[in-house]
């Protein structure tokens, strides 16, 4: 049968894709990622790019550590636990991991939960 994992990773997270979370930061927090540009269209382009890159680095590191330690990712909807979604950040993390280390992309074990209606 299937071996039990050494660890199970799950999370409750904010709304939307993690790359959109930057837009919900207040001005002070946005400034921590870089100075705004001169026009409205490119105002936060550099800061948002740095934010996204750092989050991708963190997600890659978590998935890499999980694959090396035999962890499983728990993905699904835990709407009965007070709201929020679960798992979409780890699905994105798997994509990031696959892009960066395609030879190891098949190692993570993903356990999905389907909400019955």
PDB file as gemmi writes it, atoms N, CA and C in Angstrom:
CRYST1    1.000    1.000    1.000  90.00  90.00  90.00 P 1                      
ATOM      1  N   UNK A   1       0.801  -1.177   0.000  1.00  0.00           N  
ATOM      2  CA  UNK A   1       0.000   0.000   0.000  1.00  0.00           C  
ATOM      3  C   UNK A   1       0.854   1.256   0.000  1.00  0.00           C  
ATOM      4  N   UNK A   2       0.171   2.324   0.186  1.00  0.00           N  
ATOM      5  CA  UNK A   2       0.790   3.643   0.206  1.00  0.00           C  
ATOM      6  C   UNK A   2       1.406   3.898   1.575  1.00  0.00           C  
ATOM      7  N   UNK A   3       2.670   4.271   1.582  1.00  0.00           N  
ATOM      8  CA  UNK A   3       3.359   4.568   2.838  1.00  0.00           C  
ATOM      9  C   UNK A   3       2.817   5.850   3.458  1.00  0.00           C  
ATOM     10  N   UNK A   4       2.701   5.863   4.772  1.00  0.00           N  
ATOM     11  CA  UNK A   4       2.251   7.069   5.471  1.00  0.00           C  
ATOM     12  C   UNK A   4       3.300   8.167   5.297  1.00  0.00           C  
ATOM     13  N   UNK A   5       2.856   9.421   5.181  1.00  0.00           N  
ATOM     14  CA  UNK A   5       3.798  10.523   5.009  1.00  0.00           C  
ATOM     15  C   UNK A   5       4.538  10.831   6.303  1.00  0.00           C  
ATOM     16  N   UNK A   6       5.678  11.474   6.173  1.00  0.00           N  
ATOM     17  CA  UNK A   6       6.405  11.954   7.342  1.00  0.00           C  
ATOM     18  C   UNK A   6       5.788  13.237   7.885  1.00  0.00           C  
ATOM     19  N   UNK A   7       5.038  13.926   7.031  1.00  0.00           N  
ATOM     20  CA  UNK A   7       4.428  15.194   7.405  1.00  0.00           C  
ATOM     21  C   UNK A   7       3.313  15.478   6.401  1.00  0.00           C  
ATOM     22  N   UNK A   8       2.285  16.201   6.835  1.00  0.00           N  
ATOM     23  CA  UNK A   8       1.223  16.649   5.935  1.00  0.00           C  
ATOM     24  C   UNK A   8       1.200  18.170   5.974  1.00  0.00           C  
ATOM     25  N   UNK A   9       1.194  18.788   4.810  1.00  0.00           N  
ATOM     26  CA  UNK A   9       1.214  20.251   4.711  1.00  0.00           C  
ATOM     27  C   UNK A   9      -0.127  20.713   4.162  1.00  0.00           C  
ATOM     28  N   UNK A  10      -0.756  21.639   4.882  1.00  0.00           N  
ATOM     29  CA  UNK A  10      -1.993  22.250   4.408  1.00  0.00           C  
ATOM     30  C   UNK A  10      -1.981  23.707   4.838  1.00  0.00           C  
ATOM     31  N   UNK A  11      -2.876  24.482   4.262  1.00  0.00           N  
ATOM     32  CA  UNK A  11      -2.936  25.892   4.634  1.00  0.00           C  
ATOM     33  C   UNK A  11      -4.300  26.467   4.321  1.00  0.00           C  
ATOM     34  N   UNK A  12      -4.662  27.470   5.055  1.00  0.00           N  
ATOM     35  CA  UNK A  12      -5.791  28.324   4.698  1.00  0.00           C  
ATOM     36  C   UNK A  12      -5.157  29.598   4.175  1.00  0.00           C  
ATOM     37  N   UNK A  13      -5.714  30.146   3.129  1.00  0.00           N  
ATOM     38  CA  UNK A  13      -5.044  31.275   2.491  1.00  0.00           C  
ATOM     39  C   UNK A  13      -6.022  32.349   2.079  1.00  0.00           C  
ATOM     40  N   UNK A  14      -5.452  33.458   1.651  1.00  0.00           N  
ATOM     41  CA  UNK A  14      -6.263  34.593   1.213  1.00  0.00           C  
ATOM     42  C   UNK A  14      -7.004  34.316  -0.078  1.00  0.00           C  
ATOM     43  N   UNK A  15      -7.794  35.278  -0.462  1.00  0.00           N  
ATOM     44  CA  UNK A  15      -8.585  35.146  -1.685  1.00  0.00           C  
ATOM     45  C   UNK A  15      -7.712  35.380  -2.915  1.00  0.00           C  
ATOM     46  N   UNK A  16      -8.034  34.661  -3.965  1.00  0.00           N  
ATOM     47  CA  UNK A  16      -7.338  34.873  -5.226  1.00  0.00           C  
ATOM     48  C   UNK A  16      -5.976  34.203  -5.269  1.00  0.00           C  
ATOM     49  N   UNK A  17      -5.340  34.313  -6.409  1.00  0.00           N  
ATOM     50  CA  UNK A  17      -4.009  33.752  -6.614  1.00  0.00           C  
ATOM     51  C   UNK A  17      -2.994  34.555  -5.818  1.00  0.00           C  
ATOM     52  N   UNK A  18      -1.979  33.900  -5.305  1.00  0.00           N  
ATOM     53  CA  UNK A  18      -1.013  34.582  -4.437  1.00  0.00           C  
ATOM     54  C   UNK A  18      -0.351  35.776  -5.107  1.00  0.00           C  
ATOM     55  N   UNK A  19      -0.261  35.779  -6.428  1.00  0.00           N  
ATOM     56  CA  UNK A  19       0.373  36.914  -7.108  1.00  0.00           C  
ATOM     57  C   UNK A  19      -0.485  38.172  -7.024  1.00  0.00           C  
ATOM     58  N   UNK A  20      -1.774  38.026  -6.704  1.00  0.00           N  
ATOM     59  CA  UNK A  20      -2.636  39.210  -6.566  1.00  0.00           C  
ATOM     60  C   UNK A  20      -2.633  39.757  -5.143  1.00  0.00           C  
ATOM     61  N   UNK A  21      -2.038  39.056  -4.205  1.00  0.00           N  
ATOM     62  CA  UNK A  21      -2.026  39.509  -2.815  1.00  0.00           C  
ATOM     63  C   UNK A  21      -1.307  40.838  -2.658  1.00  0.00           C  
ATOM     64  N   UNK A  22      -0.324  41.119  -3.507  1.00  0.00           N  
ATOM     65  CA  UNK A  22       0.399  42.384  -3.437  1.00  0.00           C  
ATOM     66  C   UNK A  22      -0.563  43.569  -3.509  1.00  0.00           C  
ATOM     67  N   UNK A  23      -1.580  43.459  -4.351  1.00  0.00           N  
ATOM     68  CA  UNK A  23      -2.522  44.559  -4.547  1.00  0.00           C  
ATOM     69  C   UNK A  23      -3.275  44.914  -3.273  1.00  0.00           C  
ATOM     70  N   UNK A  24      -3.369  43.983  -2.328  1.00  0.00           N  
ATOM     71  CA  UNK A  24      -4.083  44.230  -1.072  1.00  0.00           C  
ATOM     72  C   UNK A  24      -3.184  44.767   0.041  1.00  0.00           C  
ATOM     73  N   UNK A  25      -1.894  44.891  -0.223  1.00  0.00           N  
ATOM     74  CA  UNK A  25      -0.988  45.452   0.780  1.00  0.00           C  
ATOM     75  C   UNK A  25      -1.232  46.944   0.904  1.00  0.00           C  
ATOM     76  N   UNK A  26      -0.977  47.491   2.094  1.00  0.00           N  
ATOM     77  CA  UNK A  26      -1.090  48.945   2.213  1.00  0.00           C  
ATOM     78  C   UNK A  26       0.164  49.591   1.612  1.00  0.00           C  
ATOM     79  N   UNK A  27       0.091  50.882   1.421  1.00  0.00           N  
ATOM     80  CA  UNK A  27       1.162  51.628   0.736  1.00  0.00           C  
ATOM     81  C   UNK A  27       2.530  51.413   1.394  1.00  0.00           C  
ATOM     82  N   UNK A  28       2.576  51.426   2.726  1.00  0.00           N  
ATOM     83  CA  UNK A  28       3.844  51.252   3.445  1.00  0.00           C  
ATOM     84  C   UNK A  28       4.469  49.887   3.146  1.00  0.00           C  
ATOM     85  N   UNK A  29       3.638  48.846   3.138  1.00  0.00           N  
ATOM     86  CA  UNK A  29       4.151  47.505   2.856  1.00  0.00           C  
ATOM     87  C   UNK A  29       4.603  47.382   1.408  1.00  0.00           C  
ATOM     88  N   UNK A  30       3.895  48.028   0.496  1.00  0.00           N  
ATOM     89  CA  UNK A  30       4.315  48.018  -0.909  1.00  0.00           C  
ATOM     90  C   UNK A  30       5.670  48.688  -1.072  1.00  0.00           C  
ATOM     91  N   UNK A  31       5.888  49.776  -0.343  1.00  0.00           N  
ATOM     92  CA  UNK A  31       7.171  50.490  -0.425  1.00  0.00           C  
ATOM     93  C   UNK A  31       8.340  49.625   0.031  1.00  0.00           C  
ATOM     94  N   UNK A  32       8.076  48.662   0.904  1.00  0.00           N  
ATOM     95  CA  UNK A  32       9.140  47.762   1.360  1.00  0.00           C  
ATOM     96  C   UNK A  32       9.694  46.921   0.214  1.00  0.00           C  
ATOM     97  N   UNK A  33       8.912  46.772  -0.852  1.00  0.00           N  
ATOM     98  CA  UNK A  33       9.326  45.959  -1.999  1.00  0.00           C  
ATOM     99  C   UNK A  33       9.935  46.782  -3.127  1.00  0.00           C  
ATOM    100  N   UNK A  34       9.890  48.097  -3.033  1.00  0.00           N  
ATOM    101  CA  UNK A  34      10.505  48.946  -4.046  1.00  0.00           C  
ATOM    102  C   UNK A  34       9.765  50.256  -4.197  1.00  0.00           C  
ATOM    103  N   UNK A  35      10.463  51.247  -4.696  1.00  0.00           N  
ATOM    104  CA  UNK A  35       9.887  52.570  -4.906  1.00  0.00           C  
ATOM    105  C   UNK A  35       8.940  52.546  -6.102  1.00  0.00           C  
ATOM    106  N   UNK A  36       7.850  53.314  -6.006  1.00  0.00           N  
ATOM    107  CA  UNK A  36       6.908  53.346  -7.124  1.00  0.00           C  
ATOM    108  C   UNK A  36       7.490  54.051  -8.340  1.00  0.00           C  
ATOM    109  N   UNK A  37       6.986  53.644  -9.508  1.00  0.00           N  
ATOM    110  CA  UNK A  37       7.382  54.288 -10.747  1.00  0.00           C  
ATOM    111  C   UNK A  37       6.708  55.637 -10.896  1.00  0.00           C  
ATOM    112  N   UNK A  38       7.022  56.327 -11.977  1.00  0.00           N  
ATOM    113  CA  UNK A  38       6.536  57.689 -12.158  1.00  0.00           C  
ATOM    114  C   UNK A  38       5.124  57.772 -12.733  1.00  0.00           C  
ATOM    115  N   UNK A  39       4.672  56.747 -13.458  1.00  0.00           N  
ATOM    116  CA  UNK A  39       3.319  56.834 -14.030  1.00  0.00           C  
ATOM    117  C   UNK A  39       2.423  55.764 -13.411  1.00  0.00           C  
ATOM    118  N   UNK A  40       1.135  55.967 -13.537  1.00  0.00           N  
ATOM    119  CA  UNK A  40       0.155  55.088 -12.896  1.00  0.00           C  
ATOM    120  C   UNK A  40       0.253  53.645 -13.377  1.00  0.00           C  
ATOM    121  N   UNK A  41       0.512  53.472 -14.676  1.00  0.00           N  
ATOM    122  CA  UNK A  41       0.550  52.118 -15.233  1.00  0.00           C  
ATOM    123  C   UNK A  41       1.694  51.277 -14.658  1.00  0.00           C  
ATOM    124  N   UNK A  42       2.845  51.894 -14.460  1.00  0.00           N  
ATOM    125  CA  UNK A  42       4.004  51.136 -13.976  1.00  0.00           C  
ATOM    126  C   UNK A  42       4.319  51.425 -12.513  1.00  0.00           C  
ATOM    127  N   UNK A  43       3.378  52.035 -11.806  1.00  0.00           N  
ATOM    128  CA  UNK A  43       3.650  52.499 -10.449  1.00  0.00           C  
ATOM    129  C   UNK A  43       4.286  51.443  -9.566  1.00  0.00           C  
ATOM    130  N   UNK A  44       3.716  50.266  -9.515  1.00  0.00           N  
ATOM    131  CA  UNK A  44       4.215  49.233  -8.614  1.00  0.00           C  
ATOM    132  C   UNK A  44       4.807  48.041  -9.352  1.00  0.00           C  
ATOM    133  N   UNK A  45       5.129  48.180 -10.627  1.00  0.00           N  
ATOM    134  CA  UNK A  45       5.600  47.041 -11.424  1.00  0.00           C  
ATOM    135  C   UNK A  45       6.830  46.371 -10.825  1.00  0.00           C  
ATOM    136  N   UNK A  46       7.850  47.139 -10.470  1.00  0.00           N  
ATOM    137  CA  UNK A  46       9.091  46.566  -9.925  1.00  0.00           C  
ATOM    138  C   UNK A  46       8.837  45.934  -8.562  1.00  0.00           C  
ATOM    139  N   UNK A  47       8.121  46.640  -7.702  1.00  0.00           N  
ATOM    140  CA  UNK A  47       7.840  46.117  -6.360  1.00  0.00           C  
ATOM    141  C   UNK A  47       7.012  44.832  -6.448  1.00  0.00           C  
ATOM    142  N   UNK A  48       6.010  44.815  -7.309  1.00  0.00           N  
ATOM    143  CA  UNK A  48       5.160  43.635  -7.455  1.00  0.00           C  
ATOM    144  C   UNK A  48       5.956  42.460  -8.004  1.00  0.00           C  
ATOM    145  N   UNK A  49       6.864  42.734  -8.920  1.00  0.00           N  
ATOM    146  CA  UNK A  49       7.718  41.686  -9.475  1.00  0.00           C  
ATOM    147  C   UNK A  49       8.626  41.091  -8.394  1.00  0.00           C  
ATOM    148  N   UNK A  50       9.196  41.953  -7.559  1.00  0.00           N  
ATOM    149  CA  UNK A  50      10.046  41.474  -6.455  1.00  0.00           C  
ATOM    150  C   UNK A  50       9.236  40.638  -5.461  1.00  0.00           C  
ATOM    151  N   UNK A  51       8.049  41.094  -5.143  1.00  0.00           N  
ATOM    152  CA  UNK A  51       7.157  40.387  -4.227  1.00  0.00           C  
ATOM    153  C   UNK A  51       6.847  38.990  -4.764  1.00  0.00           C  
ATOM    154  N   UNK A  52       6.436  38.927  -6.028  1.00  0.00           N  
ATOM    155  CA  UNK A  52       6.097  37.656  -6.660  1.00  0.00           C  
ATOM    156  C   UNK A  52       7.305  36.727  -6.687  1.00  0.00           C  
ATOM    157  N   UNK A  53       8.464  37.271  -7.034  1.00  0.00           N  
ATOM    158  CA  UNK A  53       9.689  36.458  -7.093  1.00  0.00           C  
ATOM    159  C   UNK A  53      10.040  35.879  -5.723  1.00  0.00           C  
ATOM    160  N   UNK A  54       9.903  36.691  -4.676  1.00  0.00           N  
ATOM    161  CA  UNK A  54      10.216  36.214  -3.320  1.00  0.00           C  
ATOM    162  C   UNK A  54       9.235  35.132  -2.878  1.00  0.00           C  
ATOM    163  N   UNK A  55       7.945  35.338  -3.161  1.00  0.00           N  
ATOM    164  CA  UNK A  55       6.963  34.306  -2.816  1.00  0.00           C  
ATOM    165  C   UNK A  55       7.253  33.012  -3.569  1.00  0.00           C  
ATOM    166  N   UNK A  56       7.616  33.112  -4.836  1.00  0.00           N  
ATOM    167  CA  UNK A  56       7.954  31.913  -5.599  1.00  0.00           C  
ATOM    168  C   UNK A  56       9.168  31.210  -5.012  1.00  0.00           C  
ATOM    169  N   UNK A  57      10.170  31.982  -4.560  1.00  0.00           N  
ATOM    170  CA  UNK A  57      11.349  31.385  -3.920  1.00  0.00           C  
ATOM    171  C   UNK A  57      10.944  30.612  -2.660  1.00  0.00           C  
ATOM    172  N   UNK A  58      10.060  31.206  -1.863  1.00  0.00           N  
ATOM    173  CA  UNK A  58       9.621  30.560  -0.629  1.00  0.00           C  
ATOM    174  C   UNK A  58       8.816  29.294  -0.941  1.00  0.00           C  
ATOM    175  N   UNK A  59       7.898  29.390  -1.888  1.00  0.00           N  
ATOM    176  CA  UNK A  59       7.089  28.225  -2.245  1.00  0.00           C  
ATOM    177  C   UNK A  59       7.957  27.106  -2.807  1.00  0.00           C  
ATOM    178  N   UNK A  60       8.920  27.452  -3.642  1.00  0.00           N  
ATOM    179  CA  UNK A  60       9.845  26.455  -4.180  1.00  0.00           C  
ATOM    180  C   UNK A  60      10.581  25.757  -3.045  1.00  0.00           C  
ATOM    181  N   UNK A  61      11.063  26.533  -2.075  1.00  0.00           N  
ATOM    182  CA  UNK A  61      11.814  25.959  -0.956  1.00  0.00           C  
ATOM    183  C   UNK A  61      10.947  25.017  -0.119  1.00  0.00           C  
ATOM    184  N   UNK A  62       9.690  25.388   0.100  1.00  0.00           N  
ATOM    185  CA  UNK A  62       8.798  24.532   0.881  1.00  0.00           C  
ATOM    186  C   UNK A  62       8.548  23.219   0.146  1.00  0.00           C  
ATOM    187  N   UNK A  63       8.254  23.290  -1.165  1.00  0.00           N  
ATOM    188  CA  UNK A  63       8.003  22.067  -1.920  1.00  0.00           C  
ATOM    189  C   UNK A  63       9.263  21.212  -1.985  1.00  0.00           C  
ATOM    190  N   UNK A  64      10.405  21.839  -2.151  1.00  0.00           N  
ATOM    191  CA  UNK A  64      11.657  21.071  -2.188  1.00  0.00           C  
ATOM    192  C   UNK A  64      11.885  20.353  -0.860  1.00  0.00           C  
ATOM    193  N   UNK A  65      11.701  21.062   0.247  1.00  0.00           N  
ATOM    194  CA  UNK A  65      11.871  20.438   1.565  1.00  0.00           C  
ATOM    195  C   UNK A  65      10.857  19.317   1.764  1.00  0.00           C  
ATOM    196  N   UNK A  66       9.638  19.533   1.288  1.00  0.00           N  
ATOM    197  CA  UNK A  66       8.594  18.511   1.432  1.00  0.00           C  
ATOM    198  C   UNK A  66       8.943  17.259   0.633  1.00  0.00           C  
ATOM    199  N   UNK A  67       9.424  17.422  -0.579  1.00  0.00           N  
ATOM    200  CA  UNK A  67       9.765  16.257  -1.388  1.00  0.00           C  
ATOM    201  C   UNK A  67      10.941  15.502  -0.788  1.00  0.00           C  
ATOM    202  N   UNK A  68      11.874  16.230  -0.207  1.00  0.00           N  
ATOM    203  CA  UNK A  68      13.041  15.588   0.388  1.00  0.00           C  
ATOM    204  C   UNK A  68      12.697  14.873   1.694  1.00  0.00           C  
ATOM    205  N   UNK A  69      11.626  15.310   2.364  1.00  0.00           N  
ATOM    206  CA  UNK A  69      11.273  14.701   3.648  1.00  0.00           C  
ATOM    207  C   UNK A  69      10.089  13.743   3.552  1.00  0.00           C  
ATOM    208  N   UNK A  70       9.549  13.545   2.367  1.00  0.00           N  
ATOM    209  CA  UNK A  70       8.440  12.610   2.201  1.00  0.00           C  
ATOM    210  C   UNK A  70       7.106  13.139   2.693  1.00  0.00           C  
ATOM    211  N   UNK A  71       6.887  14.440   2.561  1.00  0.00           N  
ATOM    212  CA  UNK A  71       5.632  15.044   3.004  1.00  0.00           C  
ATOM    213  C   UNK A  71       4.557  14.931   1.929  1.00  0.00           C  
ATOM    214  N   UNK A  72       3.313  15.065   2.353  1.00  0.00           N  
ATOM    215  CA  UNK A  72       2.178  15.142   1.440  1.00  0.00           C  
ATOM    216  C   UNK A  72       1.567  16.534   1.559  1.00  0.00           C  
ATOM    217  N   UNK A  73       0.960  16.993   0.476  1.00  0.00           N  
ATOM    218  CA  UNK A  73       0.222  18.251   0.476  1.00  0.00           C  
ATOM    219  C   UNK A  73      -1.267  17.930   0.513  1.00  0.00           C  
ATOM    220  N   UNK A  74      -1.989  18.556   1.414  1.00  0.00           N  
ATOM    221  CA  UNK A  74      -3.424  18.375   1.526  1.00  0.00           C  
ATOM    222  C   UNK A  74      -4.085  19.530   0.788  1.00  0.00           C  
ATOM    223  N   UNK A  75      -4.774  19.237  -0.297  1.00  0.00           N  
ATOM    224  CA  UNK A  75      -5.444  20.250  -1.091  1.00  0.00           C  
ATOM    225  C   UNK A  75      -6.941  20.028  -1.026  1.00  0.00           C  
ATOM    226  N   UNK A  76      -7.699  21.095  -0.999  1.00  0.00           N  
ATOM    227  CA  UNK A  76      -9.142  20.946  -1.000  1.00  0.00           C  
ATOM    228  C   UNK A  76      -9.834  22.161  -0.439  1.00  0.00           C  
ATOM    229  N   UNK A  77     -11.110  22.026  -0.177  1.00  0.00           N  
ATOM    230  CA  UNK A  77     -11.924  23.121   0.307  1.00  0.00           C  
ATOM    231  C   UNK A  77     -12.355  22.819   1.736  1.00  0.00           C  
ATOM    232  N   UNK A  78     -11.933  23.671   2.658  1.00  0.00           N  
ATOM    233  CA  UNK A  78     -12.329  23.495   4.057  1.00  0.00           C  
ATOM    234  C   UNK A  78     -13.316  24.586   4.459  1.00  0.00           C  
ATOM    235  N   UNK A  79     -14.296  24.825   3.618  1.00  0.00           N  
ATOM    236  CA  UNK A  79     -15.249  25.905   3.869  1.00  0.00           C  
ATOM    237  C   UNK A  79     -16.000  25.718   5.182  1.00  0.00           C  
ATOM    238  N   UNK A  80     -16.046  24.490   5.676  1.00  0.00           N  
ATOM    239  CA  UNK A  80     -16.718  24.249   6.953  1.00  0.00           C  
ATOM    240  C   UNK A  80     -15.844  24.646   8.141  1.00  0.00           C  
ATOM    241  N   UNK A  81     -14.655  25.169   7.892  1.00  0.00           N  
ATOM    242  CA  UNK A  81     -13.755  25.540   8.994  1.00  0.00           C  
ATOM    243  C   UNK A  81     -13.559  27.049   9.073  1.00  0.00           C  
ATOM    244  N   UNK A  82     -14.563  27.812   8.701  1.00  0.00           N  
ATOM    245  CA  UNK A  82     -14.495  29.251   8.908  1.00  0.00           C  
ATOM    246  C   UNK A  82     -14.112  30.043   7.676  1.00  0.00           C  
ATOM    247  N   UNK A  83     -14.181  29.486   6.517  1.00  0.00           N  
ATOM    248  CA  UNK A  83     -13.922  30.243   5.294  1.00  0.00           C  
ATOM    249  C   UNK A  83     -12.498  30.095   4.816  1.00  0.00           C  
ATOM    250  N   UNK A  84     -12.220  30.771   3.734  1.00  0.00           N  
ATOM    251  CA  UNK A  84     -10.910  30.670   3.110  1.00  0.00           C  
ATOM    252  C   UNK A  84     -10.845  29.454   2.220  1.00  0.00           C  
ATOM    253  N   UNK A  85      -9.924  29.475   1.332  1.00  0.00           N  
ATOM    254  CA  UNK A  85      -9.728  28.313   0.468  1.00  0.00           C  
ATOM    255  C   UNK A  85      -8.513  27.565   0.978  1.00  0.00           C  
ATOM    256  N   UNK A  86      -8.326  26.384   0.477  1.00  0.00           N  
ATOM    257  CA  UNK A  86      -7.163  25.617   0.895  1.00  0.00           C  
ATOM    258  C   UNK A  86      -6.558  24.954  -0.313  1.00  0.00           C  
ATOM    259  N   UNK A  87      -5.249  25.053  -0.422  1.00  0.00           N  
ATOM    260  CA  UNK A  87      -4.553  24.255  -1.401  1.00  0.00           C  
ATOM    261  C   UNK A  87      -4.146  24.940  -2.675  1.00  0.00           C  
ATOM    262  N   UNK A  88      -4.820  26.020  -3.066  1.00  0.00           N  
ATOM    263  CA  UNK A  88      -4.477  26.604  -4.357  1.00  0.00           C  
ATOM    264  C   UNK A  88      -3.044  27.132  -4.376  1.00  0.00           C  
ATOM    265  N   UNK A  89      -2.570  27.606  -3.237  1.00  0.00           N  
ATOM    266  CA  UNK A  89      -1.189  28.078  -3.209  1.00  0.00           C  
ATOM    267  C   UNK A  89      -0.224  26.910  -3.424  1.00  0.00           C  
ATOM    268  N   UNK A  90      -0.584  25.727  -2.933  1.00  0.00           N  
ATOM    269  CA  UNK A  90       0.309  24.576  -3.116  1.00  0.00           C  
ATOM    270  C   UNK A  90       0.237  24.044  -4.541  1.00  0.00           C  
ATOM    271  N   UNK A  91      -0.922  24.167  -5.182  1.00  0.00           N  
ATOM    272  CA  UNK A  91      -1.005  23.808  -6.599  1.00  0.00           C  
ATOM    273  C   UNK A  91      -0.096  24.727  -7.403  1.00  0.00           C  
ATOM    274  N   UNK A  92      -0.118  26.017  -7.086  1.00  0.00           N  
ATOM    275  CA  UNK A  92       0.788  26.969  -7.749  1.00  0.00           C  
ATOM    276  C   UNK A  92       2.238  26.646  -7.409  1.00  0.00           C  
ATOM    277  N   UNK A  93       2.486  26.267  -6.159  1.00  0.00           N  
ATOM    278  CA  UNK A  93       3.853  25.919  -5.744  1.00  0.00           C  
ATOM    279  C   UNK A  93       4.379  24.718  -6.521  1.00  0.00           C  
ATOM    280  N   UNK A  94       3.495  23.752  -6.793  1.00  0.00           N  
ATOM    281  CA  UNK A  94       3.904  22.585  -7.595  1.00  0.00           C  
ATOM    282  C   UNK A  94       4.315  23.010  -8.998  1.00  0.00           C  
ATOM    283  N   UNK A  95       3.567  23.960  -9.562  1.00  0.00           N  
ATOM    284  CA  UNK A  95       3.913  24.472 -10.891  1.00  0.00           C  
ATOM    285  C   UNK A  95       5.271  25.174 -10.877  1.00  0.00           C  
ATOM    286  N   UNK A  96       5.498  25.972  -9.845  1.00  0.00           N  
ATOM    287  CA  UNK A  96       6.782  26.664  -9.705  1.00  0.00           C  
ATOM    288  C   UNK A  96       7.904  25.645  -9.559  1.00  0.00           C  
ATOM    289  N   UNK A  97       7.679  24.659  -8.729  1.00  0.00           N  
ATOM    290  CA  UNK A  97       8.683  23.615  -8.517  1.00  0.00           C  
ATOM    291  C   UNK A  97       8.966  22.866  -9.813  1.00  0.00           C  
ATOM    292  N   UNK A  98       7.895  22.555 -10.557  1.00  0.00           N  
ATOM    293  CA  UNK A  98       8.047  21.836 -11.825  1.00  0.00           C  
ATOM    294  C   UNK A  98       8.870  22.656 -12.817  1.00  0.00           C  
ATOM    295  N   UNK A  99       8.601  23.956 -12.863  1.00  0.00           N  
ATOM    296  CA  UNK A  99       9.375  24.820 -13.773  1.00  0.00           C  
ATOM    297  C   UNK A  99      10.849  24.841 -13.399  1.00  0.00           C  
ATOM    298  N   UNK A 100      11.125  24.917 -12.111  1.00  0.00           N  
ATOM    299  CA  UNK A 100      12.510  25.081 -11.655  1.00  0.00           C  
ATOM    300  C   UNK A 100      13.283  23.768 -11.580  1.00  0.00           C  
ATOM    301  N   UNK A 101      12.594  22.679 -11.323  1.00  0.00           N  
ATOM    302  CA  UNK A 101      13.273  21.391 -11.181  1.00  0.00           C  
ATOM    303  C   UNK A 101      12.440  20.302 -11.825  1.00  0.00           C  
ATOM    304  N   UNK A 102      12.323  20.347 -13.127  1.00  0.00           N  
ATOM    305  CA  UNK A 102      11.412  19.453 -13.835  1.00  0.00           C  
ATOM    306  C   UNK A 102      11.728  17.978 -13.588  1.00  0.00           C  
ATOM    307  N   UNK A 103      12.962  17.635 -13.327  1.00  0.00           N  
ATOM    308  CA  UNK A 103      13.295  16.232 -13.103  1.00  0.00           C  
ATOM    309  C   UNK A 103      12.740  15.699 -11.787  1.00  0.00           C  
ATOM    310  N   UNK A 104      12.363  16.589 -10.841  1.00  0.00           N  
ATOM    311  CA  UNK A 104      11.818  16.146  -9.564  1.00  0.00           C  
ATOM    312  C   UNK A 104      10.339  16.480  -9.410  1.00  0.00           C  
ATOM    313  N   UNK A 105       9.726  16.978 -10.447  1.00  0.00           N  
ATOM    314  CA  UNK A 105       8.355  17.476 -10.350  1.00  0.00           C  
ATOM    315  C   UNK A 105       7.349  16.391  -9.986  1.00  0.00           C  
ATOM    316  N   UNK A 106       7.660  15.141 -10.231  1.00  0.00           N  
ATOM    317  CA  UNK A 106       6.705  14.074  -9.957  1.00  0.00           C  
ATOM    318  C   UNK A 106       6.801  13.540  -8.533  1.00  0.00           C  
ATOM    319  N   UNK A 107       7.744  13.982  -7.740  1.00  0.00           N  
ATOM    320  CA  UNK A 107       7.925  13.443  -6.399  1.00  0.00           C  
ATOM    321  C   UNK A 107       6.851  13.826  -5.382  1.00  0.00           C  
ATOM    322  N   UNK A 108       6.317  15.061  -5.380  1.00  0.00           N  
ATOM    323  CA  UNK A 108       5.339  15.371  -4.338  1.00  0.00           C  
ATOM    324  C   UNK A 108       4.087  14.504  -4.451  1.00  0.00           C  
ATOM    325  N   UNK A 109       3.563  14.107  -3.312  1.00  0.00           N  
ATOM    326  CA  UNK A 109       2.296  13.377  -3.272  1.00  0.00           C  
ATOM    327  C   UNK A 109       1.223  14.392  -2.903  1.00  0.00           C  
ATOM    328  N   UNK A 110       0.180  14.471  -3.699  1.00  0.00           N  
ATOM    329  CA  UNK A 110      -0.893  15.428  -3.469  1.00  0.00           C  
ATOM    330  C   UNK A 110      -2.158  14.656  -3.131  1.00  0.00           C  
ATOM    331  N   UNK A 111      -2.730  14.953  -1.983  1.00  0.00           N  
ATOM    332  CA  UNK A 111      -3.960  14.324  -1.543  1.00  0.00           C  
ATOM    333  C   UNK A 111      -5.072  15.349  -1.690  1.00  0.00           C  
ATOM    334  N   UNK A 112      -6.027  15.103  -2.561  1.00  0.00           N  
ATOM    335  CA  UNK A 112      -7.100  16.053  -2.816  1.00  0.00           C  
ATOM    336  C   UNK A 112      -8.358  15.688  -2.056  1.00  0.00           C  
ATOM    337  N   UNK A 113      -9.090  16.696  -1.641  1.00  0.00           N  
ATOM    338  CA  UNK A 113     -10.366  16.496  -0.968  1.00  0.00           C  
ATOM    339  C   UNK A 113     -11.435  17.142  -1.828  1.00  0.00           C  
ATOM    340  N   UNK A 114     -12.468  16.396  -2.127  1.00  0.00           N  
ATOM    341  CA  UNK A 114     -13.565  16.901  -2.942  1.00  0.00           C  
ATOM    342  C   UNK A 114     -14.756  17.144  -2.017  1.00  0.00           C  
ATOM    343  N   UNK A 115     -15.293  18.340  -2.085  1.00  0.00           N  
ATOM    344  CA  UNK A 115     -16.454  18.671  -1.257  1.00  0.00           C  
ATOM    345  C   UNK A 115     -17.701  18.072  -1.896  1.00  0.00           C  
ATOM    346  N   UNK A 116     -18.423  17.280  -1.137  1.00  0.00           N  
ATOM    347  CA  UNK A 116     -19.657  16.674  -1.616  1.00  0.00           C  
ATOM    348  C   UNK A 116     -20.791  17.674  -1.415  1.00  0.00           C  
ATOM    349  N   UNK A 117     -21.611  17.840  -2.438  1.00  0.00           N  
ATOM    350  CA  UNK A 117     -22.744  18.768  -2.304  1.00  0.00           C  
ATOM    351  C   UNK A 117     -24.060  18.036  -2.360  1.00  0.00           C  
TER     352      UNK A 117                                                      
END                                                                             
